[in-house]
Amino acid sequence: MRRLLIVFIIALIALPSLSSADARQFVPILLDYYGELQIDARFQNDKNTVNGRSTQIKDMTLQEKVSIYTLGYVYHPNFITYRLNLAAGLREEKYSSTFSEVPMSTDPITEYEFRMYLLPTHPYNLELFTVRRTPLVRASLSGVTPVNTSYGAVLKYDKKPYAGSLAYTHQTTDTSPASSESDVFSAMGIWFIGPFTTSAGYQNTNTTTSLNETTSRDYSYFKNIFEVKNMKLTSDVELTNQAQKGSHLVPLDVRSFYWKERLEQKLPLNFGATLENRYYEDTTKSGNLPETMVSTRETRLELSHQLYTSLRSLYTLAYLVSEFPQGEIETTTNTLNFAYIKRIPVGVMRAGADYRLIQTKRKGQPIIMNEFHTATAGTFTITDTFSLNNQGANESSIVVMVSTVVPPGDLPTFVELKRGLNYTVTPSGNSFLITILSVPAGVCQTTDCLFAPAFVYSFRVAYSSVLEDSRIDTTSYGANVRFELFKNLLSPYFSYYRTTQKLISGTLNGIPEDSTDLIVGLQVQKQPFMFLAEYENFTSNVNPFRAVRSEVNYNKDLSPSANLFAKLSYSSTDYPMGVSGTTAGYTETKYGAEVRIKKSFYSPKLAIALGLSYNQSNALATTKTYALNTGLSLRTGRTEIIFAGRASRSNIEGISTRQELTSSFFFLTFKRQFF
């Protein structure tokens, strides 16, 4: 409440002297208010059994909260308006796991939000705020109820041709005994002068934790758009500096500079041209490793032409040079693309053709420091994978880090993963496949990832390449055609693409790729049914496969307020011997079935949803997954009820591993406005 007092004092300073006016005019006027009772119930149960050994977590939380919302003004609605929300209640929680158990706890809840707007309808206005929240997280993170508090101010100006803002926020997250504090300052401006639209901004964020971990980030940008008639020039400059250090963190300092110029010009006879130049520089200092700098320069020219409405042609010439510590990669790309559409007596024909020549020169032993990927991960989830972007990586040098998920205002940090525990590395063609098994405790610090069985995390990968001095030419060409016949009743399609690599000079890690991708398919669509059948033959000297896929969908509105969706899917993929990191060939088959139904009622406003799914995959291991999803939303008068839940079970059987994953999560929210 001390911050509330500070905000009121600031507001009083902003008021004119009361000696020259009636003091009663400055008594706050209440425009609207209402009270609300909210009850939240959550239950989560996850169990992981591997070869008979199980780990399990259970968490049940019940929260009752009474909130009062008010809205008013001081003197006049155009002078000062305010919004005050107060809440109090209790939270009960019971948490247990295989390794620990937290006794049933009851904790008080106190929350508030106060926002004051000075001159809210004027081009220049000031917002002052202070907020206290008790987010709903399970006890396994801290053992106590966390508290988030923040206060700050936002000064805005908006009157063309100028607009801008200044903002400051101080945020504290207390999860005793651990805590963190963040200070965020930002400034931005935008102005419109004739054909120019220019904007610039700066943001500084500093986060400190009780574990002596500090993270700081400076970000600034400048953007300008110059547009006249048939020409548009876009300029973009960005500068970022982020650093982290602490006893539990890998020391990391990353500075990046980005500059882009893009010119778009419409030419006579339906021609168009685009010229773009980019420069990116990234300097990284990680741990005890020496500082490394990676720079990339790219120039791209595009020439396009539209012939009536039928034929669109595009030629692209791109030149890219990436300079790494101890190495360099230079790439020149020529691409020619055609897209053709033609109405025929029984429908529409769509066709396309592509030709691409990529000339790549590799020198030395490039070190890749900041290669970003995303993948799903969690304590109880099926593994997810991604491939490295560059060929010729040195397997022993691969390092994977994951970005923490933190509340808004805090800066994420990068935590190094352990190979064999959190991820594995396997060969895949001329590259490597990273399989994410899990993320360390503490990476997830919000409810977004906490209650998601397969949350999408961000990963940073660093590795060095093998010593190489070579030039490789990669040529790819092909065509595709699709017919949409009898009002989309029948849609046969076909595509053929050929890719060849040729070693012009030097040596190559692995072998030059020679592959052909042939796809033939048919889609039949007659509402409410859709049927798809497809055959793909990917012949390659690196990673060949043959695949058959089919799918049947049923999607129909049973009434104006009800919908039924059902799907059956099947695929079979044959991998011959010696690919995908295996010494023997194998076949992967997948089966799937899904049903979803939704129904709405208008009096009262009620919506219900139910979904069932089953998926099975047979390959080097057999995986069977069952899932149930359900939801309900009811709004009647002053009452609102929301319920949602999901339950799933996965059985995985490998050569030497048997694993069972079960997960269930349900929540119920009840709201009642009582005045």
N, C-alpha and C positions, 0 to 999 in steps of 0.2 A: 504493500500500500504506500510505501515511501515514494515510489515512482509516480503514483497517482497525485500525491501532494506536489511533487516537482512540476508535473504538467500543469496543474491548476495555477501554481505560482507564475509560470511562464505566461499563461493566458491572462492573468490579472495584470501583468506588466504591459501586455499588449493593449489593454483597455485604456481608453482616455480617462482623464481624471474625473473621479466621481463628484468632485466638488462643483463642477460646472454642469452637472446633469442630475436628473432624478435617479437615485441609486436603485430604486425599484425597477427601472428599465433594464437593469443588468442582472436581474434575478433569472436564473435558468428557467426556461419554459419547456414543459414536457409536451411533445407532440404525440407520441405513441409509446405504448409499452405493452408487454405481454409476458406471461410466465409459462414455463414448459418443464414437464417432468420427462426425463429420458432414462430408460433402463437398457443397458447393453449386456448381453451374455455371449461369451465366446468359449468354444471348446475345441481343443486341438489334441490329436493323438497320432503320433508317428512311431512306427516300429520297423526296424531293419534287422533281418536275420540272415546271417551268412554262415553256411555250413554248421547250422545248429546253434551258433552263438548270436545272441540278440542284444540290441540296444534299443531303448525306448524312451520317449518323452511324452508326458501328459501335462496339459495345462488347461485349467478351467478358471475363467474370470467372470465376475459379475460386478457391474458398476451401476450405481443409482445416483442420479444427479438432477438437481433442481436449478434451473437457469432463469434469470430475469433479464429481459432485453428492453432497453429504453432508447428513445430517439428524441432529441430536442434541439433548442437553439438558445442563444443569448442575444438579447437586444433586438435582433432581426435575423431571419434565416439567411440573409446575404452577408451577415457580419460574422457570426460564429455558429456552427452546428456541431453537435457532438453525438456520439453513440457509446453507450455504456452497457456492457454485458457482465453480469456477475453469476457465478455458479458455485455450488457447494454440494458435497455428497460423500458417498463411501464407495470403496472398492474392495471386494473380497477376491482372493486368489488362492488356488491350490495348485502347486507345481511339483512334479516328481520326474525323475529320470532314472536310468539304470545306475548312475553313479552318485546321485544326490537326491534329496527330497527336502522341499521347503514347506514348513508347516503352514496350515491355513492361516492367512493373514488378513487383517482388516485395516485399511489405511484411509485417512480422510482425504478428500479432494477439495481443493480451492482453486478456482480459476477466475480470471477476469480479462476483459478487453476494453480498453478505453481509447477512443479516437476522437480528436478534436480538429475541426477544419476551420481555419481562419480565412475569411473572404472566399467561401467555397465557389461562388458563381463568377468571381473575377478572373481575368486572365492570369493574375498572379495570386497564388494561394499557398497556404502552409498547412501541413498535416502533422500533428503530434500524436504519438501513440505509445501505449505500453500494454503488453500482453503477457499472460501467464497461462500455460497449458500443462496438462498432465497426460501425455500420450499413452495409449494402451499398448504396452509391450509386456512380454512374459518375463517372469522372474529370473529365468536362466541368464539373462544378460547382466543383471545387477543385484537381484535379491531385494530391491526396494523399488518404490514408485518413483520413476524419473519425473523431473520437473523442468520444463522449458520456459524461460522468461526472456522477454526482449523489450526494448524501448528504442525510440528513435524519432526522427523527423524527416519530412519530405517537403522540399520547397519546389513549387512548379510554376512555370510561366508558359502560357500557350496563347499567342496572338500572332497570327500570320503577319509577316513572313518568318517569325521566329518562334521557337519552342525549346524548352529545356527543363532540366530538373537537377536538384542537389539532394542527396539522401545520405542519412547515416543511421545505422542499426547496430545495436549492441545486443548480442544473444548469449545466454548462458544455459547450458544443459547440465543438470545436476543429477547424477545417478550414484550418490554416495556409496563408497568412498571416492569414486571417479567423477570427474567433472571436466567441462570444457567451456571456454569463452571465445567468442568470435566478435570482431569488429569489422564492419563492412561500410566503406565509404564509396559513393559513386557519384559521378557527374556526367551529364550528357546534354548535347544541344543539337538542334537541327534548324536549318534555315532554307528558305526558298527564295531565290533571286533569279528572276527571268528563267532561262533554260537550265539553271543549276539547282540541284537539290543536294545539300551538303549536311553531313552529320558527323559528330565526333563524340567520343566518350572515354571515360576512365573509371576503373573500379579497383579498389584495393581491399583485400580480405586477409585478416590475420586470425589464426586460430591457435589457442594454447590449451593444453590439457593438464590435468593434475599429475599425469605420468611423465611430465617434462618433455612432451612431444609438441613441436611447433610446426605449423604449416602456414605459408604465406603465398599470396598470389597477387600479381599486378597485371592488369589487362587494360590495354588502350587500343582504340581503333579510330580510323578516319575513312569515311566513305563519301564519294561524290558521284553524282549522275549528271551528265550533260546530254540533253536530248533536244534535237531540232529536226523537224520534218522526218526525213528518212534515215537519220543517223543517231546513234546512241553510244556514248562513251561512259563506261563504268570504271571507277577507280576504287580500290579497296586495300587498305594497309592495316595490319593488326600486329600487335606486339604483346607477348605473354612471357611472364617470368614467374615460375612456381618452384618453391623449395620446401622440403620436409626434412626434419631431423628429430632424433629422439632415441632413447635407449632401446625401444621396441620396434624401431623403424629402420629401413635401409636408407641411409642418407642419400637424398636425391635432389638435384638442382637442374631444372630444365628451363632453357630460354629459347623462345621461338619467335621468328620474324616471318611475316607473310605479306606479299605484295602482288596484287593482280591488276592488270589493265585489260579491258575487254572493249573492243570496238565492233559495233554491229551496223552494217550499211545495207540498205535496200537499193538494188540496182535495177536498171530498166529491163524489160522483157522477162519479168518474174524471176530475176536472178537475185541472190543475196550473198553477202560475204561477212564473215566474222573473223577477226584477228584477236587472239588472246595471248597474253604473256604472263606467266606466273613465276614467282621466285619464292622459295621456302627455305628457311635456314633454322636448324634445330641443334642446339648445343646442350649436351647432357653430361652431368657429373654424378656418377652413381658409386656410392661406397668408396672403397680405396682404389677404384679403377681410374685411370687417367681421363681427363676431360676429352670428350669426343664431339665432333661437329659434323653434321650431315647437311648438305645443301642440294637443292633440286631446282633446276631451271627448265621451264617448259614453254615452248612456243607452238601455238596451234593455229592453223589456217583452215577455214571451212568455206567452201563454195557450194551453194545450193541452187537448185532450179526447180520450178513447179511448171509442168506442162499441163495446161488446163486443170482438171481435177483428177486426172488419171495417174500421171507419172511424176514422182518426186525423185530427184537425183541429188546425191550429196557426195562431195569429194573432201577428204580430210587429210592434211599433212601435219604431222606432229613430230616435234623434236624435243627429246627429254634427256637431260644429263643429271645424274645423281652422283655426287662425290661423297664418299665415305672415308673414314680413317683406313688407310692402307688399301684403298681400292676405288674403282669407278665403274659405273654402268651407264652406257650411252645407248639410247634407243631412238631409231627413226621409223615412223609408222606412216604408211600410205594406205588409205582406205577409200574404196569406191562402193557406194551403196545405192541400190535402186529399189523403190517401192511402187508397185503398180496396182491399181484397182480398176475393175472393169465390170459393168453390168452386162449380164448375159440373159438369154431368154428365161431361164429358170432360176435366176438368183444373182449372186455376186461372186466374182473371182478376185482373190487377193494374191499377189505374187511378189516375191522379192529376190534380189540377187546381191551377193557381197563378194568383194575381193579385198584381201588385206596382205600387205607385205611388211613384216617387222624385221628390222636389222638391229641386232643387239651386239654391243661390244662390251665385254667384261674384262677388267684389268685388276690385278692384285687380289687382295683378300678382303672384300668389303665386310664391314661390321655394321649390322643392323641393330640400332638401339631402341627405337620406338615404333614397333609394328603393333597396331591395335586390332583386336578381335573381340567379338562378343560370343558368349555361350551361356547356356543355362547350367545352374549348379545349385547345390543346397545340401543340407545334412542328409535328407532322405529324397533322393532323386536318381533317375536313370542317367547314365553318363551322356555327355555331349561332346562334340568334336569340332575342330577347325584345322585347316591346312595352312602352313606357312606360305607367304606370298612369293618368296623367291626360291629358285632351285639352287642346289649345291650348298645347302646349309651344313655346317659342322655339327653333328648330333651332340657331341659332348659339351658344346658351348651354349646350348639352348637354356635360357633362363626365362621363367614365366612369373609375372606379378599380377595381382588382382587389385582393382580399385575398390576401396571401402565404400559402402552406401551409408551416407550420413544425413542428418536432418538438414533442411534448407538453411543456408547461412553458414554452416560448417564446411570446411574444405575437405574433400576426400583425399586419402593418402593411398600409397601403393604398398602392398604387403607381398613379399616374395613367397612363392609356393614351393613345396618340397616334392621333388620328383619321386614317383612311386607311391606317395601318400596322397597328394592332391592332384597329380596329373601323371600321364604316361606319354612316351614318345615312341611312335612306330613309323617305319618307312612307308611311303605311299607314292609310288612312281618315282619321279625325280625329286620329290620333296618329302616332308615329314608331316605326320598327322598328330596333333596334340589332343589327347582325350582328357577332359576335365572330370575328375572323380569327386572332388569336394573342395570347399573353401575353409580356411581356418576360422575358429571361433573369434568373434569380434569384428569380422569383416562386415557383417550385416548389423546395422545399428538403427534401422527404422522398421516400422510395421509393413512397409511395402514388400520388403524381401523376407521379413520374418514369417509371414503367414502365406507366402507363395511357395508351393512345393517345388517349382522349377523357375527360379528368378533369373533374369538375364543380367549377367555381370559383364563388366568391361575388363579386358586383360591386356597387359603390355608385355610384349615378347622381345627379347634381345638375343642375338646370336651372331656368330661370325660365319662367313662362307669359306669354302675350301679355296686354296690358292689356284687362280685361274687366269689365263690370258687367251681369250678366244673371241671369235666373231661368229655369230649364229644368225642365219636368215630363216625366219619362220613365215611360211606362205600358207594362207588359208583362203578357200573360196567355196562357194556353194550357192544354193538356191532353195527357195521354199514356195509352196503354192497351197492355197486353201480355197475350197469352194463352199459357199453358203447357199444351199439349194432348197427350193420349195419352202421359202420363208423360214430358213434355218432348220428345217426338218432333218436334212442330211448335210453334214459338213465333213467331207473327207479332206485330209491334208497330208502333205508329203514334204520332207526336207532332206537335203543331202549336203554335207559339208566335209571338206577334205583339208587336213592340216599336215604339213610336212616341215621338218627342220633339217637344215643343211649346215654342217660345220665347215665354214669357209677357211678358218685358220685357228691354230692353237689346239687345245684339248678341252674336252667337255666332261664334267662329272655326270656319269650315266651315259645314256645313248640318245642320239637325236630322235625326236618323236616323229612317228609316221602313223597317222590315224585317220579313220573315216567314220563319220557319224551319220547313220541312215535312220530316219524316223518315218513310219507310216502309221496313220491313225484315222479313226472315224468317230465322229460325234453325232449322235442321233438325239434330237430334242423335240419332244412332243409333250407340251405341258399336261400334267405336272411332272413328267418323267424326263430324265436326261441320262443317256448311256454313252460311255466313252471306252474305246478300245484302242490300244497303241502298242506298236512293236518298235523297239530300238535295237540296232546292232552297231555297237561301237567297237570297231576293229582297231587295235593299237598294239604297237610293240612295247608299250610301257604299262598300260592299265586297261586292257580290253574287257568288255562285258556285253552280254545280251540280256535284254529285259522285255518282259511282257507286262503291260499294265491294263487294268480295266476298272471301271467305276460305274455304279448305277445310283442316281439321285432321284428322290421323290420330294417335291416341294410344292405344297398346295395350301391355299387359304381355305380352311374348312368352312369359315364364315367370316364376316367382316372383322371379327375379334379373335379368331383362332387360326393358328398356323401349325402345320405338321411337316417336319423335315426328316427324311431318312436317307441313309447312304450305306452302300456296300462297296468295298474296294478290295482289290487283289493285285498283287504284283509278284513277279518272279524274276530274279536277276542271277545270271550265271557268271561267276568269275573263274577264269581258267587258272591253272597252276602258276604260282610264282608272282602273283600280284597282290597289292594291298597288304604287304608285309607278311604274307603267308607263304609256306612252302608247298601247300597243296591247294588245289582248286576247291571251290565250294559254291553252293547255291543258296541265295537268300530269298525266302518267300515271306510275304506279308499279307495278312488278312485283316480286314477291319469292318466293323458294323457300328452304326451310330443312329440314334433316334432322338429327336428333340420335338417337344410340343409346347406351344405357348397359347394361353387363353386369357382374354381380358374381359372384365365386366365393368360397365359404366356406372352402375348404381348398386352398391357403392363402388368406388374406383378400386377394383381388385384385379391384379395380374398374377398369374401363376406360370411357372415354367418347370419342365422336367426333362432331363437328358440322360441317356444311357449310352455307353460305348464299350466296345471290346476290340482290342487289337492284339495280334499275335505276329511275332517275327521269328522265323527259323533260319539260323545261319550257323556261325561258329558257336553260338549259344541260342537257346530258345527262350523268348520273352513273351509272356502273356500278361496283358494289362486290362483290368476291368475298372470302369469309372462310373460314378453316379453324380449328377449335378442337379440341384433343385433350387428354386427360388420362389418367393412370394412377396408381393407388395400390396398393402391395403391402406387406402386413405378414405376416411369417412369422418366428416365433421372436423373436429379438432384433434382427431386421433390418427396416427400413422404407425403402421407395423411393417417392418422389413425383415425378411428371413432369407438366408442363403446358406447352402451347404454343399460340400463335395466330399466324396469318399472314393478311394482308389486302392487297388491292390495289384502289384506286379510280381510275377514269379519268373525268375531267371535261372536257367539251368545250363551250365557250361560243362566243359570236359572235367574240370576238377572243382567247380564252384556251384553251389546252390544258394540262391539268394531270394528272399521274399521281402518286398517293401509294402507296407500298408500305411495309408495316410487318410486322415479324416479331419475336416475342419468345418465348424458350423458357427454361425453367429445370428443373433436375434436382437433387433433394435425396436424398442417401443417408445413412442413419443406422444405426449398428451399436453396440449395447450390448455391451461386451466384458467387463464384470464387474459 
